[in-house]
Amino acid sequence: MNFLQKLLAPKDKRSLLEIVGPLKPNPDYARWYESKPVYIPYLDQKIKITFTKGNDSTFMAGAEVVLNRFLQLTTQDQNKDSEKVESYYQASVKESIAKPLAIKQAKDVWLFTTPTDVFIEQNINGKFYVTISCKCDWEKTHGLQLVFREGKKMTRASGHDGQLEDWN
């Protein structure tokens, strides 16, 4: 491992099995495998993690690295990301998709969100993403999707539209 790889390597060295325990197949999607609820420091709560290609050992090796990175994020990082989420909320209100809520400062947006699932996904170019699926009080139909490219930082806050990147 070279200097740069060591510098960027996750600090948590636990194996995937040590972090999430045994995985079970999702009954609805053949390739998806799910963990028991795992403590997510970014959310300060336990939530299940779904691996969208859980039957692929190459995918799972990459997912382990990405998950270890993601688990280094804390509620301090969540507070820093408040503006991205609040911007999505404001855009929804402006487009008359959402009803105005009592959000006085950006971090208040978290009072109106409920995380439901964490997914580890890979796009067709091989990039990994951690996505957090949330219910939110301002957008009941599409909810809220938080995307973390390579598990490092939030890169997108949007409704559930199937996209992992902003292309505009």
DAVENRA-V846700 format. One record per residue. N is the residue number from 1. RES is the residue in one small letter. OMEGA is omega as a letter, one per 20 degrees, with the letter a starting at -180 (NA if undefined). Layout:
BEGIN
n: [N & N]
res: [RES & RES]
omega: [OMEGA & OMEGA]
END
This chain:
BEGIN
n: [1 & 2 & 3 & 4 & 5 & 6 & 7 & 8 & 9 & 10 & 11 & 12 & 13 & 14 & 15 & 16 & 17 & 18 & 19 & 20 & 21 & 22 & 23 & 24 & 25 & 26 & 27 & 28 & 29 & 30 & 31 & 32 & 33 & 34 & 35 & 36 & 37 & 38 & 39 & 40 & 41 & 42 & 43 & 44 & 45 & 46 & 47 & 48 & 49 & 50 & 51 & 52 & 53 & 54 & 55 & 56 & 57 & 58 & 59 & 60 & 61 & 62 & 63 & 64 & 65 & 66 & 67 & 68 & 69 & 70 & 71 & 72 & 73 & 74 & 75 & 76 & 77 & 78 & 79 & 80 & 81 & 82 & 83 & 84 & 85 & 86 & 87 & 88 & 89 & 90 & 91 & 92 & 93 & 94 & 95 & 96 & 97 & 98 & 99 & 100 & 101 & 102 & 103 & 104 & 105 & 106 & 107 & 108 & 109 & 110 & 111 & 112 & 113 & 114 & 115 & 116 & 117 & 118 & 119 & 120 & 121 & 122 & 123 & 124 & 125 & 126 & 127 & 128 & 129 & 130 & 131 & 132 & 133 & 134 & 135 & 136 & 137 & 138 & 139 & 140 & 141 & 142 & 143 & 144 & 145 & 146 & 147 & 148 & 149 & 150 & 151 & 152 & 153 & 154 & 155 & 156 & 157 & 158 & 159 & 160 & 161 & 162 & 163 & 164 & 165 & 166 & 167 & 168]
res: [m & n & f & l & q & k & l & l & a & p & k & d & k & r & s & l & l & e & i & v & g & p & l & k & p & n & p & d & y & a & r & w & y & e & s & k & p & v & y & i & p & y & l & d & q & k & i & k & i & t & f & t & k & g & n & d & s & t & f & m & a & g & a & e & v & v & l & n & r & f & l & q & l & t & t & q & d & q & n & k & d & s & e & k & v & e & s & y & y & q & a & s & v & k & e & s & i & a & k & p & l & a & i & k & q & a & k & d & v & w & l & f & t & t & p & t & d & v & f & i & e & q & n & i & n & g & k & f & y & v & t & i & s & c & k & c & d & w & e & k & t & h & g & l & q & l & v & f & r & e & g & k & k & m & t & r & a & s & g & h & d & g & q & l & e & d & w & n]
omega: [a & a & a & r & r & a & a & a & r & a & r & a & r & r & r & r & r & a & a & a & a & r & r & r & r & a & a & a & a & a & a & r & a & r & r & r & a & r & r & a & r & a & a & r & r & a & a & r & r & r & a & r & a & r & a & a & r & r & a & r & r & r & r & r & a & r & r & r & a & a & r & r & a & r & r & r & r & r & r & a & a & a & r & a & r & r & r & r & a & r & r & r & a & r & a & r & a & r & r & r & a & r & a & r & a & a & r & a & a & r & a & r & r & r & a & a & r & r & r & a & r & r & a & r & r & r & r & r & r & r & r & r & a & r & r & a & a & a & a & a & a & r & a & r & r & a & r & a & a & r & a & a & r & a & a & r & a & r & r & a & r & a & r & r & r & a & a & NA]
END
